[in-house]
């Protein structure tokens, strides 16, 4: 993992982000964040699944991403931000009990246990920043986490997903791989987030996430939602950091919530 950690630290240092961790739900979640003054608004970037699988049939012993796309995006955001890694990414040695179980980055990666840990973590980060409103940005599997967390909170002002896994049941059917009965499925929680302004960026040449998953999610939001799907010239993990400064300026279809 050392090279992968070094890569992440290089990205973070280039943007002046400071590393840390938050303990919640039996996990230690790695963070990088701006050492910025407290703010009413805090953007939280959630990483993708990382190196969860070595191949189609072989589970990785360490899900730390080779290229942390969400961290690359967070490093380009000048607003008060916190980057959140997923369970056992960058922290496997610090969470030896939890990280002996591969289910946390495979079949149970969107489980109630994991979502609850992220919910608790956001409470901690919100308190540390004296924030009132949270803006969530989720990449790939981190998009699923973002939706599932947003569905149980009342302080989410906006939601952005990038190459997001918004319906893992359909995604696994598409790729002909095993389903994840131990994980919550974000599409089933669409109604609970329909009031939140949201943008779903999908890669027009993404071979991992079929573009229609985002549209299916929007269809489940129902009438009167405040959401939009935007196609971007990108693969699943390339092309995003080059375009993120522009994409960040994309207006939401309706006014961002203010509480």
C-alpha positions in Angstrom: 0.0 0.0 0.0 3.0 2.3 0.6 3.1 3.5 -3.0 -0.6 4.1 -3.1 -0.5 6.1 0.1 2.4 8.1 -1.2 0.4 8.9 -4.4 -2.5 10.1 -2.3 -0.2 12.2 0.0 1.3 13.8 -3.1 -2.1 14.8 -4.4 -3.2 16.1 -1.0 0.0 18.1 -0.3 -0.2 19.8 -3.7 -3.6 21.2 -2.6 -2.6 21.9 1.0 -4.8 19.2 2.4 -3.9 17.8 5.8 -4.3 14.1 6.6 -6.2 12.5 9.5 -8.7 9.9 10.4 -12.1 9.5 12.0 -13.2 6.5 14.1 -16.8 5.4 13.6 -18.6 2.1 13.7 -15.5 0.0 14.2 -13.7 1.6 11.2 -11.0 4.2 10.9 -11.8 6.3 7.9 -8.9 8.2 6.4 -9.4 11.9 5.7 -7.7 14.8 4.0 -9.0 18.3 4.5 -8.4 22.0 4.2 -7.1 23.7 7.3 -9.7 26.4 6.7 -11.7 28.6 9.0 -15.0 27.2 10.1 -17.8 27.6 7.5 -21.5 27.2 7.3 -21.0 25.0 4.3 -18.8 21.9 4.1 -18.2 19.7 1.0 -17.5 16.1 1.6 -15.9 14.0 -1.1 -16.4 10.2 -0.8 -14.0 7.8 -2.6 -14.9 5.0 -4.9 -14.5 1.3 -4.3 -10.7 1.4 -4.9 -8.8 -1.8 -5.5 -11.6 -4.1 -4.2 -10.9 -6.8 -6.6 -7.6 -7.9 -8.2 -9.6 -9.7 -11.0 -13.1 -10.8 -11.6 -12.6 -13.8 -9.3 -10.0 -12.6 -6.9 -10.6 -10.3 -4.0 -7.9 -7.8 -3.1 -6.4 -7.9 0.4 -6.2 -4.1 0.4 -8.9 -1.9 -1.2 -6.7 1.3 -1.2 -7.2 2.9 -4.6 -4.3 3.0 -7.0 -5.7 6.3 -8.3 -7.9 8.0 -5.8 -10.2 9.9 -8.2 -12.3 11.5 -5.5 -9.2 12.9 -3.9 -8.0 14.3 -7.2 -11.4 16.1 -7.5 -11.3 17.3 -3.9 -7.9 18.7 -4.4 -9.3 21.0 -7.1 -12.1 22.4 -4.9 -11.1 25.6 -3.1 -14.2 25.6 -0.8 -14.0 24.1 2.7 -13.7 20.3 1.9 -13.1 17.0 3.6 -12.1 13.9 1.6 -13.3 10.6 3.0 -11.8 7.3 2.1 -13.8 4.1 2.3 -13.4 1.4 5.0 -9.8 -0.1 5.1 -8.5 2.2 2.3 -5.2 3.7 3.6 -6.0 2.4 7.1 -5.9 -1.4 7.0 -3.0 -1.6 9.4 -4.9 0.8 11.8 -8.1 -1.2 11.7 -6.8 -4.8 11.9 -10.0 -6.4 13.3 -12.4 -4.8 10.8 -10.0 -5.1 7.9 -9.6 -8.8 8.2 -13.1 -9.2 6.8 -13.1 -8.6 3.0 -16.9 -8.1 3.1 -16.5 -4.5 3.9 -15.1 -3.7 0.5 -17.1 -6.4 -1.4 -20.6 -7.7 -0.7 -21.3 -5.5 2.4 -19.7 -2.3 1.2 -23.0 -0.5 1.2 -24.4 -2.3 4.2 -26.2 -0.7 7.1 -23.0 -0.9 9.2 -21.0 1.0 6.7 -23.6 3.7 6.0 -24.1 4.2 9.7 -20.3 4.6 10.1 -20.3 7.3 7.4 -23.3 9.0 9.0 -21.5 9.2 12.3 -18.4 10.4 10.6 -20.2 13.2 9.0 -21.6 14.2 12.3 -18.1 14.4 13.7 -16.8 16.4 10.7 -19.8 18.8 10.9 -19.1 19.4 14.5 -15.4 20.0 14.0 -16.2 22.6 11.2 -19.2 24.2 12.9 -20.9 23.6 9.6 -24.7 23.8 9.1 -25.0 22.5 5.5 -23.3 19.5 3.9 -22.6 19.1 0.2 -21.9 15.6 -0.8 -19.7 14.5 -3.8 -19.5 10.8 -4.4 -17.3 9.0 -7.0 -18.3 5.6 -8.3 -19.2 3.5 -5.3 -18.8 6.6 -3.2 -21.9 7.9 -5.0 -23.9 5.0 -3.5 -22.6 6.0 -0.1 -23.5 9.6 -0.6 -27.1 8.8 -1.6 -27.6 6.4 1.2 -26.3 8.8 3.8 -28.3 11.7 2.3 -31.5 9.6 2.6 -31.2 9.6 6.4 -30.1 13.2 7.1 -31.8 16.6 7.0 -28.7 18.8 6.5 -27.7 17.8 2.9 -27.8 20.9 0.8 -26.7 19.4 -2.4 -25.5 16.1 -4.0 -23.2 15.5 -6.9 -22.2 12.0 -8.2 -19.4 11.2 -10.6 -19.5 8.0 -12.6 -21.9 6.9 -9.8 -23.1 3.4 -8.9 -26.7 4.3 -8.2 -28.2 0.8 -8.7 -25.8 -2.0 -7.9 -28.4 -4.7 -8.6 -28.7 -3.6 -12.2 -25.0 -3.0 -12.5 -24.2 -6.5 -11.3 -26.8 -7.9 -13.6 -25.2 -6.0 -16.5 -21.7 -7.3 -15.7 -23.1 -10.8 -14.9 -21.5 -10.9 -11.4 -23.0 -11.9 -8.0 -25.5 -9.7 -6.4 -25.0 -8.0 -3.0 -27.9 -8.9 -0.7 -26.0 -7.5 2.3 -25.9 -4.0 0.8 -28.5 -1.3 0.6 -29.3 -0.2 -3.0 -29.3 3.6 -3.5 -32.1 3.5 -6.2 -34.4 2.1 -3.5 -33.9 5.4 -1.5 -34.4 7.8 -4.4 -37.7 9.1 -3.0 -36.0 10.1 0.3 -33.5 12.4 -1.6 -35.8 13.7 -4.3 -36.0 17.1 -2.6 -32.2 17.6 -2.7 -30.6 19.5 -5.6 -28.4 17.0 -7.4 -26.2 16.6 -10.4 -25.2 13.2 -11.7 -22.1 13.3 -14.0 -21.7 10.2 -16.1 -18.9 9.2 -18.5 -20.0 8.9 -22.1 -17.2 6.3 -22.6 -17.5 4.6 -19.3 -17.4 0.8 -19.7 -17.9 0.2 -16.0 -21.1 2.1 -15.2 -23.7 2.0 -17.9 -25.1 5.6 -18.5 -28.7 4.5 -18.1 -28.2 3.7 -14.4 -28.3 7.4 -13.6 -31.4 7.9 -15.7 -33.1 5.0 -13.9 -32.3 6.7 -10.7 -33.8 10.0 -11.9 -36.9 8.2 -13.0 -37.3 6.9 -9.4 -37.0 10.4 -8.0 -40.5 11.1 -9.2 -42.1 14.4 -10.5 -40.9 17.7 -9.2 -37.4 16.5 -8.4 -34.4 18.9 -8.6 -31.9 16.6 -10.5 -30.1 16.4 -13.7 -27.9 13.9 -15.5 -25.0 15.3 -17.5 -22.8 13.3 -19.9 -19.1 14.0 -19.8 -16.4 12.9 -22.2 -14.7 10.6 -19.7 -14.1 6.9 -18.9 -14.8 5.5 -15.5 -11.6 6.8 -14.0 -10.0 9.2 -16.5 -11.0 12.6 -17.8 -12.6 13.8 -14.6 -9.9 15.8 -12.9 -9.2 17.7 -16.1 -12.9 18.8 -16.3 -13.8 19.1 -12.7 -13.1 22.8 -12.3 -15.6 23.4 -15.0 -18.1 20.8 -13.8 -18.0 22.3 -10.3 -19.5 25.5 -11.8 -22.5 23.6 -13.3 -25.6 25.2 -11.8 -28.1 22.9 -10.1 -31.6 22.7 -11.7 -33.0 24.5 -8.7 -31.7 26.6 -5.8 -29.4 24.9 -3.3 -31.1 24.3 0.0 -30.4 26.7 2.8 -31.4 25.8 6.3 
